[in-house]
């Protein structure tokens, strides 16, 4: 399977992907594929956690710098935190964006700190939302620092 994958991608694309970091951090948030080890910065977290973790305690209780993650489809995340028809997950400082991307679920992108949600569907439909409700205090603080809310 790996050999088939490698043959189907141009070498320069594979080289680019191999050079990518396992996380990104800016003034607003930490961005990882899956999650963080408890109480640790991504630079101290294991690659297993950054890439494969599915830890309900992290999703429900993480309260550090805002952390945006994917990997676990939002329907599998705790019910408390799922945001209605948009399908994303926000609980304390954890923001889950894996909305599934299939015939019924969109591919989602969230712009921070303004909380503009961009979604595109398999049929080509695109939708944009301004998330204003159910934003936890930890994330509102990010918006205050950016001068978006009072």
LUMKOL-646938 format. One line per field, with one value per residue (C-alpha): x, y, z; chain; residue number from 1; residue in three letters. Coordinates in nm, 4 decimals, padded with zeros to 6 digits. Layout:
REM LUMKOL-646938
x <- X, ...
y <- Y, ...
z <- Z, ...
c <- A, ...
k <- NUM, ...
r <- ALA, ...
***
This chain:
REM LUMKOL-646938
x <- 00.0000, 00.2801, 00.4587, 00.1385, 00.0928, 00.4528, 00.4195, 00.0952, 00.2407, 00.5057, 00.8374, 00.8418, 00.5010, 00.6230, 00.9403, 00.7283, 00.5035, 00.8024, 00.9403, 00.6192, 00.6224, 00.3977, 00.2250, 00.1914, 00.1545, 00.0693, -00.0419, -00.3980, -00.3729, -00.1869, -00.2797, -00.2285, -00.3635, -00.5023, -00.4269, -00.1768, -00.0346, -00.1892, -00.0274, 00.2317, 00.3171, 00.3211, 00.7016, 00.6908, 00.4036, 00.4644, 00.4215, 00.1623, -00.0515, 00.0004, -00.0985, -00.3268, -00.4671, -00.8364, -00.8641, -01.2058, -01.0451, -00.8468, -01.1569, -01.3681, -01.1127, -00.8292, -00.7892, -00.4503, -00.3774, -00.6557, -00.5847, -00.7377, -00.7398, -00.8870, -00.8456, -01.1508, -01.4765, -01.6897, -01.9832, -01.7471, -01.6619, -01.8573, -02.2088, -02.1541, -01.9387, -02.0806, -02.2161, -02.5480, -02.5717, -02.2138, -02.0771, -01.7649, -01.6709, -01.5751, -01.5189, -01.3103, -00.9907, -01.0316, -01.1634, -01.2402, -01.2802, -01.2986, -01.6533, -01.6066, -01.6038, -01.8233, -02.1490, -02.3293, -02.0591, -01.8435, -01.4737, -01.4354, -01.1915, -01.2101, -01.0462, -00.9135, -00.9597, -01.2745, -01.4434, -01.5460, -01.6277, -01.5839, -01.7331, -01.7378, -01.9341, -01.8711, -02.1408, -01.9495, -02.1732, -01.9935, -02.1156, -01.9721, -02.0807, -01.9802, -01.9707, -02.0941, -02.2710, -02.1293, -01.7749, -01.6132, -01.4554, -01.1040, -01.1661, -01.3423, -01.0230, -00.8367, -01.0868, -01.0486, -00.6708, -00.7185, -00.9637, -01.2623, -01.4907, -01.5056
y <- 00.0000, 00.2406, 00.1693, 00.2383, 00.5647, 00.6698, 00.5901, 00.7883, 01.1141, 01.3260, 01.3011, 01.6749, 01.6474, 01.3620, 01.5549, 01.8573, 01.6485, 01.4805, 01.8243, 01.9470, 01.9892, 01.7737, 02.0808, 02.4529, 02.7270, 03.0930, 03.3698, 03.2309, 02.8542, 02.5269, 02.3150, 01.9389, 01.6414, 01.4488, 01.5839, 01.6616, 01.4676, 01.5886, 01.9072, 01.9131, 02.1500, 01.9768, 01.9981, 01.7683, 01.5444, 01.2073, 01.1678, 00.9022, 01.1620, 01.4332, 01.1988, 00.9264, 01.0139, 00.9708, 01.0685, 01.1711, 01.3345, 01.5659, 01.6593, 01.7315, 01.8875, 02.0536, 02.4106, 02.5260, 02.7478, 02.6846, 02.3602, 02.2910, 01.9245, 01.6795, 01.3016, 01.2096, 01.2780, 01.5142, 01.2676, 01.0509, 01.3376, 01.4087, 01.5368, 01.8418, 02.0587, 01.9674, 02.2766, 02.2021, 02.1849, 02.3036, 01.9803, 02.1225, 02.0672, 02.3330, 02.2549, 02.4786, 02.5216, 02.2186, 02.2771, 01.9715, 02.0222, 01.6703, 01.6880, 01.3729, 01.4962, 01.2435, 01.2645, 01.4063, 01.5913, 01.8879, 01.9563, 02.2323, 02.5163, 02.7594, 03.1006, 03.2276, 03.4490, 03.5635, 03.2202, 03.2261, 02.8688, 02.7679, 02.4407, 02.2711, 01.9629, 01.6810, 01.8207, 02.1524, 02.3470, 02.5924, 02.7544, 03.0156, 03.0834, 03.3306, 03.1318, 03.3602, 03.1265, 02.8678, 03.0073, 02.9220, 03.1968, 03.0714, 03.1263, 03.4598, 03.5739, 03.5038, 03.7264, 04.0031, 04.0006, 04.0351, 04.3248, 04.1361, 04.1369, 04.3475
z <- 00.0000, 00.0912, -00.2376, -00.4327, -00.2430, -00.3111, -00.6837, -00.7132, -00.5729, -00.7401, -00.5533, -00.4778, -00.3074, -00.0874, -00.0030, 00.0913, 00.3197, 00.4854, 00.5771, 00.7424, 01.1202, 01.3380, 01.4822, 01.4237, 01.6803, 01.6325, 01.8669, 01.8712, 01.8986, 01.8676, 01.5638, 01.5730, 01.3844, 01.6827, 02.0313, 02.3058, 02.5975, 02.9234, 03.0492, 02.7720, 02.4897, 02.1492, 02.1477, 02.4543, 02.3396, 02.1789, 01.8040, 01.8828, 02.0632, 01.8015, 01.5182, 01.6571, 01.9995, 02.0743, 02.4408, 02.5716, 02.8745, 02.6439, 02.4445, 02.7534, 02.9870, 02.7937, 02.9172, 02.7889, 02.4918, 02.2365, 02.0496, 01.7080, 01.6107, 01.3632, 01.3325, 01.5408, 01.3544, 01.5602, 01.5847, 01.7944, 02.0317, 02.3515, 02.2828, 02.5000, 02.2772, 01.9381, 01.7654, 01.5970, 01.2220, 01.1680, 01.3076, 01.4733, 01.8374, 02.0931, 02.4610, 02.6882, 02.4799, 02.2502, 01.8971, 01.6813, 01.3062, 01.1602, 01.0266, 00.8205, 00.4583, 00.2883, 00.0889, 00.3922, 00.5860, 00.4868, 00.4896, 00.7501, 00.8106, 01.1021, 01.0884, 01.4199, 01.6104, 01.4268, 01.4294, 01.0642, 00.9649, 00.6006, 00.4795, 00.1410, 00.0401, -00.2073, -00.4379, -00.4633, -00.2280, -00.0001, 00.3210, 00.5557, 00.9123, 01.1803, 01.5046, 01.7837, 02.0270, 02.2646, 02.2487, 02.5830, 02.7909, 02.7141, 02.3441, 02.3953, 02.5690, 02.2430, 02.0636, 02.3218, 02.2827, 01.9069, 01.9575, 01.8104, 02.1180, 02.4331
c <- A, A, A, A, A, A, A, A, A, A, A, A, A, A, A, A, A, A, A, A, A, A, A, A, A, A, A, A, A, A, A, A, A, A, A, A, A, A, A, A, A, A, A, A, A, A, A, A, A, A, A, A, A, A, A, A, A, A, A, A, A, A, A, A, A, A, A, A, A, A, A, A, A, A, A, A, A, A, A, A, A, A, A, A, A, A, A, A, A, A, A, A, A, A, A, A, A, A, A, A, A, A, A, A, A, A, A, A, A, A, A, A, A, A, A, A, A, A, A, A, A, A, A, A, A, A, A, A, A, A, A, A, A, A, A, A, A, A, A, A, A, A, A, A, A, A, A, A, A, A
k <- 1, 2, 3, 4, 5, 6, 7, 8, 9, 10, 11, 12, 13, 14, 15, 16, 17, 18, 19, 20, 21, 22, 23, 24, 25, 26, 27, 28, 29, 30, 31, 32, 33, 34, 35, 36, 37, 38, 39, 40, 41, 42, 43, 44, 45, 46, 47, 48, 49, 50, 51, 52, 53, 54, 55, 56, 57, 58, 59, 60, 61, 62, 63, 64, 65, 66, 67, 68, 69, 70, 71, 72, 73, 74, 75, 76, 77, 78, 79, 80, 81, 82, 83, 84, 85, 86, 87, 88, 89, 90, 91, 92, 93, 94, 95, 96, 97, 98, 99, 100, 101, 102, 103, 104, 105, 106, 107, 108, 109, 110, 111, 112, 113, 114, 115, 116, 117, 118, 119, 120, 121, 122, 123, 124, 125, 126, 127, 128, 129, 130, 131, 132, 133, 134, 135, 136, 137, 138, 139, 140, 141, 142, 143, 144, 145, 146, 147, 148, 149, 150
r <- UNK, UNK, UNK, UNK, UNK, UNK, UNK, UNK, UNK, UNK, UNK, UNK, UNK, UNK, UNK, UNK, UNK, UNK, UNK, UNK, UNK, UNK, UNK, UNK, UNK, UNK, UNK, UNK, UNK, UNK, UNK, UNK, UNK, UNK, UNK, UNK, UNK, UNK, UNK, UNK, UNK, UNK, UNK, UNK, UNK, UNK, UNK, UNK, UNK, UNK, UNK, UNK, UNK, UNK, UNK, UNK, UNK, UNK, UNK, UNK, UNK, UNK, UNK, UNK, UNK, UNK, UNK, UNK, UNK, UNK, UNK, UNK, UNK, UNK, UNK, UNK, UNK, UNK, UNK, UNK, UNK, UNK, UNK, UNK, UNK, UNK, UNK, UNK, UNK, UNK, UNK, UNK, UNK, UNK, UNK, UNK, UNK, UNK, UNK, UNK, UNK, UNK, UNK, UNK, UNK, UNK, UNK, UNK, UNK, UNK, UNK, UNK, UNK, UNK, UNK, UNK, UNK, UNK, UNK, UNK, UNK, UNK, UNK, UNK, UNK, UNK, UNK, UNK, UNK, UNK, UNK, UNK, UNK, UNK, UNK, UNK, UNK, UNK, UNK, UNK, UNK, UNK, UNK, UNK, UNK, UNK, UNK, UNK, UNK, UNK
***
